[in-house]
Amino acid sequence: MDDPTSLLAAVLPLIDTLSGEHGKLSAAVAWIGGVKTIVMPFANVMQAKITEALTDVARSPERDDDALVEKVLANRVYRIFAFTIKWLTSFKLPTMESWRAVKPPG
């Protein structure tokens, strides 16, 4: 079994970076990278479920739900939120382009 102090010595630079010992920018980059690494396995599954839900809404005969989806996707606050989530976690929320891709013409 390895010596516990050697393990601590190996992990200490990472802990120092995450705690901001080397500056706030390096800590922010390290945290964002860590979050992206943790989120990536779940991102594809969630994106598939969101795309499936959008496709169901687009193909439904009601047009009220289509108008609501378009209103939400066009909202400035939603677009800023979607950009921030994508930047921080690499998780892509639906956009007007993805809506147009699944919506049948007419």
LUMDOPA-695279 format. One line per field, with one value per atom (N, C-alpha, C): atom name; z, x, y. Coordinates in Angstrom, 1 decimal, padded with zeros to 4 digits, always signed. Each point is the difference from the previous one (the first is absolute). Layout:
// LUMDOPA-695279
site = CA,...
pz = Z,...
px = X,...
py = Y,...
//
This chain:
// LUMDOPA-695279
site = N,CA,C,N,CA,C,N,CA,C,N,CA,C,N,CA,C,N,CA,C,N,CA,C,N,CA,C,N,CA,C,N,CA,C,N,CA,C,N,CA,C,N,CA,C,N,CA,C,N,CA,C,N,CA,C,N,CA,C,N,CA,C,N,CA,C,N,CA,C,N,CA,C,N,CA,C,N,CA,C,N,CA,C,N,CA,C,N,CA,C,N,CA,C,N,CA,C,N,CA,C,N,CA,C,N,CA,C,N,CA,C,N,CA,C,N,CA,C,N,CA,C,N,CA,C,N,CA,C,N,CA,C,N,CA,C,N,CA,C,N,CA,C,N,CA,C,N,CA,C,N,CA,C,N,CA,C,N,CA,C,N,CA,C,N,CA,C,N,CA,C,N,CA,C,N,CA,C,N,CA,C,N,CA,C,N,CA,C,N,CA,C,N,CA,C,N,CA,C,N,CA,C,N,CA,C,N,CA,C,N,CA,C,N,CA,C,N,CA,C,N,CA,C,N,CA,C,N,CA,C,N,CA,C,N,CA,C,N,CA,C,N,CA,C,N,CA,C,N,CA,C,N,CA,C,N,CA,C,N,CA,C,N,CA,C,N,CA,C,N,CA,C,N,CA,C,N,CA,C,N,CA,C,N,CA,C,N,CA,C,N,CA,C,N,CA,C,N,CA,C,N,CA,C,N,CA,C,N,CA,C,N,CA,C,N,CA,C,N,CA,C,N,CA,C,N,CA,C,N,CA,C,N,CA,C,N,CA,C,N,CA,C,N,CA,C,N,CA,C,N,CA,C,N,CA,C,N,CA,C,N,CA,C,N,CA,C,N,CA,C
pz = +000.0,+000.0,+000.0,-000.8,+000.0,+001.3,+000.2,+001.1,-000.1,+001.0,-000.1,-000.2,+000.4,-000.2,-001.4,-000.7,-001.5,-000.8,+000.4,-000.6,+000.2,+001.2,+000.4,-000.8,-000.1,-000.8,-001.4,-000.6,-001.4,-000.2,+001.0,-000.2,+000.5,+000.8,+000.6,-001.1,-001.1,-001.0,-000.6,-000.1,-000.5,+001.0,+001.3,+001.1,+000.1,-000.2,+000.1,-001.2,-001.2,-001.1,+000.2,+000.4,+000.2,+001.1,+001.0,+001.1,-000.3,-001.1,-000.4,+000.4,+000.5,+000.4,-001.1,-001.3,-001.1,-000.8,+000.6,-000.6,-000.3,-000.1,-000.2,-001.4,-001.0,-001.3,-000.2,+000.5,-000.1,+000.8,+001.1,+000.8,-000.8,-000.7,-000.7,-001.2,-000.7,-001.1,+000.4,+001.2,+000.5,+000.4,+000.6,+000.4,-001.2,-001.0,-001.2,-000.7,-000.1,-000.6,+000.8,+001.3,+000.8,-000.2,+000.0,-000.2,-001.4,-001.0,-001.4,+000.0,+000.7,+000.0,+000.7,+001.1,+000.7,-000.8,-000.7,-000.7,-001.3,-000.7,-001.3,-000.1,+000.9,-000.2,+000.0,+000.7,+000.1,-001.1,-000.7,-000.9,-001.3,-000.5,-001.2,+000.3,+001.2,+000.3,+000.1,+000.7,+000.2,-001.3,-000.8,-001.3,-000.9,+000.1,-000.8,+000.5,+001.3,+000.6,-000.4,+000.1,-000.4,-001.5,-000.8,-001.5,-000.2,+000.7,-000.2,+000.4,+001.1,+000.5,-001.0,-000.5,-001.0,-001.3,-000.4,-001.2,+000.3,+001.2,+000.3,+000.0,+000.5,+000.0,-001.5,-000.7,-001.4,-000.9,+000.3,-000.8,+000.5,+001.2,+000.5,-000.8,-000.1,-000.8,+000.6,+001.3,+000.6,-000.3,-000.3,-000.4,+001.2,+001.1,+001.2,+000.6,+000.1,+000.6,-000.9,-001.3,-000.9,+000.2,+000.2,+000.2,+001.3,+001.0,+001.3,-000.1,-000.6,-000.2,-000.7,-001.1,-000.8,+000.9,+000.8,+000.9,+001.0,+000.6,+001.0,-000.7,-001.1,-000.7,-000.5,-000.3,-000.5,+001.2,+001.2,+001.1,+000.3,+000.2,+000.3,+001.2,+001.1,+001.2,-000.2,-000.7,-000.3,-000.8,-001.0,-000.9,+000.8,+001.0,+000.8,+000.9,+000.6,+000.9,-000.8,-001.2,-000.8,-000.4,-000.3,-000.3,+001.2,+001.2,+001.2,+000.3,-000.1,+000.3,-001.0,-001.2,-001.0,+000.3,+000.3,+000.3,+001.2,+001.1,+001.2,+000.0,-000.7,+000.1,-001.3,-001.1,-001.3,-000.3,+000.8,-000.2,-000.9,-001.1,-001.0,+000.2,+000.4,+000.1,-001.4,-000.2,-001.4,-000.4,-001.3,-000.5,-001.1,-000.6,-001.1,-001.1,-000.3,-001.1,+000.2,+001.2,+000.3,-000.1,+000.4,-000.1,-001.4,-000.9,-001.4,-000.7,+000.5,-000.5,+000.2,+001.2,+000.3,-000.4,-000.2,-000.4,-001.4,-000.3,-001.4,-000.7,-001.3,-000.7,+000.0,+000.0,-000.1,+001.3
px = +000.8,-000.8,+000.9,-000.4,+000.8,-000.1,+001.0,+000.1,-001.1,-000.8,-001.1,+000.6,+001.2,+000.6,+000.4,+000.3,+000.3,-001.2,-001.1,-001.3,-000.4,+000.1,-000.3,+000.9,+001.2,+001.0,-000.4,-000.6,-000.4,-001.3,-000.9,-001.2,+000.0,+001.0,+000.1,+000.0,+000.7,+000.0,-001.4,-000.8,-001.4,-000.8,+000.1,-000.7,+000.3,+001.3,+000.4,-000.6,+000.0,-000.6,-001.5,-000.7,-001.5,-000.3,+000.8,-000.2,+000.4,+000.7,+000.3,+001.4,+000.8,+001.4,+000.8,-000.3,+000.8,-000.8,-001.0,-000.7,-001.5,-000.8,-001.4,-000.3,+000.7,-000.3,+000.3,+001.2,+000.3,-001.0,-000.5,-001.0,-001.3,-000.4,-001.2,+000.1,+001.1,+000.2,+000.0,+000.7,+000.0,-001.4,-000.8,-001.3,-000.9,+000.1,-000.8,+000.4,+001.2,+000.5,-000.5,+000.0,-000.5,-001.5,-000.8,-001.4,-000.3,+000.7,-000.2,+000.3,+001.0,+000.4,-001.1,-000.6,-001.0,-001.3,-000.3,-001.3,-000.1,+001.2,+000.0,-000.7,+000.1,-000.6,-001.6,-000.5,-001.4,-000.6,+000.9,-000.4,-000.7,+000.6,-000.6,-001.3,-000.2,-001.3,-001.1,+000.4,-001.0,-000.3,+001.0,-000.2,-001.0,+000.2,-000.9,-001.4,-000.2,-001.3,-000.7,+000.8,-000.5,-000.4,+000.8,-000.3,-001.2,-000.2,-001.2,-001.2,+000.1,-001.2,-000.3,+001.0,-000.2,-000.7,+000.5,-000.6,-001.5,-000.3,-001.4,-000.8,+000.5,-000.8,-000.2,+001.1,-000.1,-001.0,-000.1,-000.9,-001.4,-000.2,-001.4,-000.9,-001.3,-000.9,-000.3,+000.2,-000.3,+001.1,-000.4,+001.0,+000.3,-000.8,+000.3,+001.3,+000.3,+001.3,+001.2,-000.2,+001.0,+000.3,-001.0,+000.2,+000.7,-000.4,+000.7,+001.5,+000.3,+001.4,+000.8,-000.6,+000.7,+000.2,-001.0,+000.1,+001.1,+000.1,+001.0,+001.4,+000.2,+001.3,+000.4,-000.9,+000.3,+000.3,-000.3,+000.1,+001.5,+000.3,+001.4,+000.6,-000.8,+000.5,+000.3,-000.8,+000.2,+001.3,+000.2,+001.2,+001.2,+000.0,+001.2,+000.2,-001.1,+000.1,+000.6,-000.5,+000.5,+001.5,+000.4,+001.4,+000.8,-000.4,+000.8,+000.1,-001.1,+000.1,+000.9,-000.1,+000.9,+001.5,+000.3,+001.3,+000.6,-000.8,+000.5,+000.0,-000.9,-000.1,+000.1,+000.0,-000.1,-001.3,-001.0,-001.3,-000.9,-000.4,-000.7,-001.5,-000.6,-001.4,-000.6,-001.3,-000.5,+000.0,+000.2,+000.0,-001.1,-000.2,-001.0,+000.4,+001.3,+000.5,-000.3,+000.1,-000.3,-001.5,-000.8,-001.4,-000.5,+000.6,-000.3,+000.4,+001.1,+000.4,-001.0,-000.7,-000.9,-001.4,-000.3,-001.4,-000.3,-001.1,-000.3,-000.5,+000.3,-000.4,-001.5,-000.4,-001.4,-000.6
py = -001.2,+001.2,+001.2,+001.0,+001.3,+000.7,+000.8,+000.9,+001.1,+000.2,+001.1,+001.4,+000.2,+001.4,+000.2,-001.1,+000.2,+000.2,-000.6,+000.3,+001.4,+000.5,+001.4,+001.0,-000.4,+000.9,+000.0,-001.1,+000.0,+000.8,+000.1,+000.7,+001.4,+000.4,+001.3,+001.1,-000.1,+001.1,+000.2,-001.1,+000.2,+000.7,-000.4,+000.6,+001.5,+000.3,+001.4,+000.8,-000.6,+000.7,+000.3,-001.1,+000.2,+001.0,+000.1,+000.9,+001.4,+000.3,+001.3,+000.4,-000.9,+000.3,+000.7,-000.4,+000.4,+001.1,+000.6,+001.1,-000.5,+001.0,-000.3,-000.5,+000.5,-000.4,-001.5,-000.4,-001.5,-000.8,+000.5,-000.8,-000.1,+001.1,+000.0,-001.0,+000.1,-000.9,-001.5,-000.3,-001.3,-000.5,+000.9,-000.4,-000.3,+000.9,-000.2,-001.3,-000.3,-001.2,-001.2,+000.1,-001.1,-000.3,+001.1,-000.1,-000.6,+000.5,-000.5,-001.5,-000.5,-001.4,-000.8,+000.5,-000.7,-000.1,+001.1,+000.1,-000.7,-000.2,-000.6,-001.3,-001.0,-001.2,+000.1,+001.0,+000.2,+000.9,+000.8,+000.9,-000.6,-001.0,-000.7,-000.6,-000.6,-000.6,+001.1,+001.1,+001.1,+000.7,+000.2,+000.6,-000.9,-001.3,-000.9,+000.1,+000.1,+000.1,+001.3,+001.1,+001.3,+000.1,-000.6,+000.0,-000.9,-001.1,-000.8,+000.8,+000.7,+000.8,+001.1,+000.7,+001.0,-000.6,-001.1,-000.7,-000.3,-000.5,-000.3,+001.2,+001.1,+001.3,+000.5,-000.1,+000.5,-000.8,-001.3,-000.9,-000.1,+000.6,+000.0,+000.9,-000.3,+000.8,+001.4,+000.1,+001.3,+001.0,+001.2,+001.1,+000.9,-000.1,+000.9,-000.4,-001.3,-000.4,+000.4,+000.0,+000.5,+001.4,+000.8,+001.5,+000.2,-000.8,+000.2,-000.4,-001.1,-000.4,+001.1,+000.6,+001.0,+001.3,+000.3,+001.2,-000.2,-001.2,-000.3,+000.0,-000.6,-000.1,+001.4,+000.9,+001.3,+001.0,-000.4,+000.9,+000.3,+001.2,+000.4,-000.6,-000.1,-000.6,-001.4,-000.8,-001.4,-000.1,+000.8,-000.1,+000.2,+001.0,+000.3,-001.2,-000.5,-001.2,-001.2,-000.2,-001.2,+000.2,+001.2,+000.3,-000.3,+000.5,-000.2,-001.5,-000.7,-001.4,-000.7,+000.3,-000.6,+000.3,+001.3,+000.4,-000.7,-000.1,-000.6,-001.5,-000.6,-001.5,-000.7,+000.6,-000.6,-000.7,+000.3,-000.6,+001.0,-000.4,+000.8,-000.1,+001.2,+000.0,+000.4,-000.3,+000.2,+001.5,+000.2,+001.4,+000.0,+001.2,+000.2,-000.9,-000.1,-000.9,-001.4,-000.5,-001.4,-000.2,+001.0,-000.1,+000.0,+000.8,+000.0,-001.3,-000.7,-001.2,-001.2,+000.1,-001.1,+000.3,+001.3,+000.4,-000.3,-000.7,-000.3,+001.3,+000.1,+001.2,+000.2,+001.3,+000.2,+000.5
//
